[in-house]
Amino acid sequence: MKSAAALAFLFLVLIASPVLANPVISCHCFQDRTLDPSQPSKVDPYLLATTQNSFLASTFEVSRSQVVRSRMSGTPAEDLWITYSFGQKTGNSPDALQRARRSAGSWMAALAGAGRQPESFGARIAEALRSGSEQQLADALADEAIVRRLDIELAALDALRAGGATTQEILLAAFLSGRAKRPALDIWSEVRAGETSWGLVASNLGVELNKMEEEFNRLKR
């Protein structure tokens, strides 16, 4: 009888508790990781995400698993661009920079407190710091890294941003542009118009969709 009563009580608790009865699962997993020729755009979300994660890991010399864990725990990509970029520029750890940011109230104040003035990072980054917009700052730092690593003109990235491209799209378009020897804006425009997909373009160029980190690491050599 006691065990029956205990089971009945547990059942009532499960029904009464939405957290237990319907656990919230926060997962950034992707079901489609390979190109399906019949539905080529289904792999695009995975390709865009893994390209950004792999580029962050390769460029800022952190493990890709660390980047993925941060994203899965809810850390915005913008936050990673900022902390990894300034970590590389200042020699401070991302954690230390985040603590300084929270204490100072803004990135501009945090960096000034560390003895770095906005102008020391260049005009574009300084402008973004003064704007107070973390989105603008993340975009500027991402563009700087993409130009440095992928040998593409900043004007090409500005044209993509003016058209509404996201950082993930800009990064992948810039990478595929170098492989295809075609303007990044043309590739992005064709994908946006539905004429092709990111996965199809990458596959046609011989890019292995699940080996983007290796692709970026090769650029270092």
C-alpha positions as CSV (number, residue, x, y, z in Angstrom):
1,M,0.0,0.0,0.0
2,K,2.8,2.4,0.9
3,S,4.5,1.8,-2.4
4,A,1.2,2.4,-4.3
5,A,0.6,5.6,-2.4
6,A,4.2,6.8,-3.2
7,L,3.7,6.1,-6.9
8,A,0.4,7.9,-6.8
9,F,2.0,10.9,-5.1
10,L,4.8,11.0,-7.7
11,F,2.3,10.9,-10.5
12,L,0.5,13.9,-9.1
13,V,3.8,15.8,-8.7
14,L,4.7,15.1,-12.3
15,I,1.3,16.4,-13.5
16,A,1.4,19.4,-11.3
17,S,4.9,20.4,-12.2
18,P,5.3,21.7,-15.8
19,V,9.1,21.6,-15.4
20,L,9.1,17.9,-14.6
21,A,6.3,16.9,-16.8
22,N,7.5,18.9,-19.8
23,P,11.3,19.4,-19.4
24,V,12.7,22.3,-21.3
25,I,15.4,21.1,-23.7
26,S,17.7,23.7,-25.1
27,C,19.5,22.1,-28.0
28,H,21.3,23.6,-31.0
29,C,21.7,20.3,-32.6
30,F,21.1,19.9,-36.3
31,Q,19.3,16.9,-37.8
32,D,20.6,17.6,-41.3
33,R,24.4,17.6,-41.6
34,T,24.9,16.3,-45.1
35,L,23.6,17.5,-48.4
36,D,20.3,16.0,-49.6
37,P,20.2,16.7,-53.4
38,S,16.4,16.6,-53.3
39,Q,16.3,19.2,-50.6
40,P,19.7,21.0,-50.7
41,S,18.7,23.9,-48.5
42,K,18.0,21.7,-45.5
43,V,21.7,21.5,-44.6
44,D,22.1,25.3,-44.8
45,P,21.4,26.1,-41.1
46,Y,24.1,23.5,-40.1
47,L,26.6,24.7,-42.6
48,L,26.2,28.4,-41.6
49,A,26.5,27.5,-37.9
50,T,29.5,25.1,-38.2
51,T,31.3,27.6,-40.4
52,Q,31.0,30.3,-37.8
53,N,31.9,28.0,-34.9
54,S,34.9,26.6,-36.9
55,F,36.1,30.0,-37.9
56,L,36.0,31.3,-34.3
57,A,37.9,28.2,-33.1
58,S,40.6,28.5,-35.7
59,T,41.0,32.2,-35.7
60,F,41.1,32.7,-31.9
61,E,42.8,29.4,-31.1
62,V,40.2,27.9,-28.9
63,S,38.7,24.4,-29.1
64,R,35.7,24.1,-31.3
65,S,34.0,22.1,-28.6
66,Q,34.4,25.1,-26.3
67,V,32.7,27.3,-28.9
68,V,29.9,24.8,-29.4
69,R,29.3,24.4,-25.6
70,S,29.1,28.2,-25.2
71,R,26.6,28.5,-28.0
72,M,24.5,25.6,-26.6
73,S,24.5,27.1,-23.2
74,G,22.9,30.2,-24.6
75,T,25.9,32.5,-25.2
76,P,25.1,34.8,-28.2
77,A,27.6,34.6,-31.1
78,E,28.1,38.3,-30.8
79,D,29.4,37.8,-27.3
80,L,32.0,35.3,-28.6
81,W,33.2,37.6,-31.4
82,I,33.7,40.4,-28.9
83,T,35.4,38.5,-26.1
84,Y,37.6,36.4,-28.3
85,S,38.6,39.3,-30.4
86,F,39.5,41.6,-27.5
87,G,41.1,38.6,-25.7
88,Q,43.5,38.2,-28.7
89,K,44.1,42.0,-29.0
90,T,44.7,42.6,-25.2
91,G,46.1,39.3,-24.0
92,N,43.3,38.9,-21.5
93,S,41.2,35.8,-21.1
94,P,37.5,36.0,-22.3
95,D,36.3,35.3,-18.7
96,A,38.4,38.2,-17.4
97,L,37.1,40.5,-20.1
98,Q,33.5,39.5,-19.4
99,R,34.0,40.3,-15.7
100,A,35.5,43.7,-16.5
101,R,32.6,44.4,-18.9
102,R,30.0,43.6,-16.3
103,S,31.8,45.7,-13.6
104,A,32.4,48.7,-15.9
105,G,29.0,48.6,-17.6
106,S,30.2,48.8,-21.1
107,W,33.0,47.5,-23.3
108,M,34.4,51.0,-23.8
109,A,34.7,51.6,-20.1
110,A,36.1,48.2,-19.5
111,L,38.8,48.6,-22.1
112,A,39.6,52.1,-20.9
113,G,40.0,50.7,-17.4
114,A,42.5,48.3,-18.7
115,G,44.5,51.2,-20.2
116,R,43.3,50.8,-23.8
117,Q,41.6,53.7,-25.6
118,P,39.2,53.1,-28.5
119,E,41.5,54.6,-31.1
120,S,44.1,52.0,-30.3
121,F,41.9,49.4,-32.0
122,G,41.5,51.4,-35.3
123,A,38.8,53.8,-36.5
124,R,36.1,51.2,-37.3
125,I,36.3,49.5,-33.9
126,A,36.6,52.8,-32.1
127,E,33.4,54.0,-33.8
128,A,31.6,50.8,-32.8
129,L,32.8,51.1,-29.2
130,R,31.5,54.7,-29.0
131,S,28.2,53.7,-30.4
132,G,27.4,51.5,-27.4
133,S,25.9,48.9,-29.6
134,E,27.3,45.4,-29.0
135,Q,25.8,44.3,-32.3
136,Q,27.7,46.9,-34.2
137,L,30.9,46.1,-32.2
138,A,30.6,42.4,-32.9
139,D,29.9,43.0,-36.6
140,A,33.0,45.3,-36.9
141,L,35.2,42.8,-35.1
142,A,33.9,39.9,-37.2
143,D,34.5,41.9,-40.4
144,E,38.0,42.7,-39.3
145,A,38.8,39.0,-38.7
146,I,37.2,37.8,-42.0
147,V,39.2,40.4,-44.0
148,R,42.4,39.3,-42.3
149,R,41.9,35.6,-42.7
150,L,40.0,35.2,-46.0
151,D,41.8,37.8,-48.1
152,I,38.6,39.7,-49.1
153,E,38.1,43.5,-49.3
154,L,36.3,45.2,-46.6
155,A,34.1,47.0,-49.2
156,A,32.8,43.6,-50.2
157,L,31.7,42.9,-46.7
158,D,30.1,46.3,-46.4
159,A,28.1,45.6,-49.5
160,L,26.9,42.3,-48.0
161,R,25.9,44.0,-44.7
162,A,24.1,46.8,-46.7
163,G,22.1,44.1,-48.4
164,G,21.1,42.5,-45.1
165,A,23.5,39.6,-44.9
166,T,24.1,38.1,-41.4
167,T,27.6,37.5,-40.1
168,Q,27.2,33.8,-40.7
169,E,26.2,34.5,-44.3
170,I,29.0,37.0,-44.8
171,L,31.6,34.5,-43.4
172,L,30.4,31.7,-45.6
173,A,30.1,33.9,-48.7
174,A,33.6,35.2,-48.2
175,F,35.0,31.7,-47.8
176,L,33.2,30.3,-50.9
177,S,34.2,33.4,-52.8
178,G,37.8,32.6,-52.4
179,R,37.2,29.0,-53.5
180,A,35.0,29.9,-56.5
181,K,36.9,33.0,-57.5
182,R,33.6,34.8,-57.7
183,P,32.4,37.9,-55.8
184,A,30.9,37.1,-52.4
185,L,28.0,39.4,-53.1
186,D,27.0,37.4,-56.2
187,I,27.1,34.1,-54.3
188,W,25.0,35.5,-51.4
189,S,22.5,37.1,-53.8
190,E,21.9,33.8,-55.7
191,V,21.3,32.0,-52.4
192,R,19.0,34.7,-51.2
193,A,17.0,34.6,-54.4
194,G,16.5,30.9,-54.1
195,E,18.6,30.1,-57.2
196,T,20.9,27.8,-55.2
197,S,21.7,26.9,-51.6
198,W,24.7,27.3,-49.4
199,G,25.1,23.5,-49.2
200,L,24.9,23.1,-53.0
201,V,27.4,25.8,-53.7
202,A,29.8,24.4,-51.1
203,S,29.4,20.8,-52.4
204,N,29.9,21.8,-56.0
205,L,33.2,23.4,-54.9
206,G,34.4,20.3,-53.2
207,V,34.0,21.6,-49.7
208,E,33.4,18.9,-47.1
209,L,30.6,20.3,-45.0
210,N,31.6,18.7,-41.7
211,K,35.3,19.7,-42.0
212,M,35.1,23.5,-42.0
213,E,37.6,23.8,-39.1
214,E,40.2,21.9,-41.2
215,E,39.5,24.3,-44.1
216,F,40.2,27.3,-41.9
217,N,43.2,25.8,-40.3
218,R,44.7,25.1,-43.7
219,L,44.6,28.9,-44.4
220,K,47.1,29.4,-41.5
221,R,49.7,27.3,-43.2
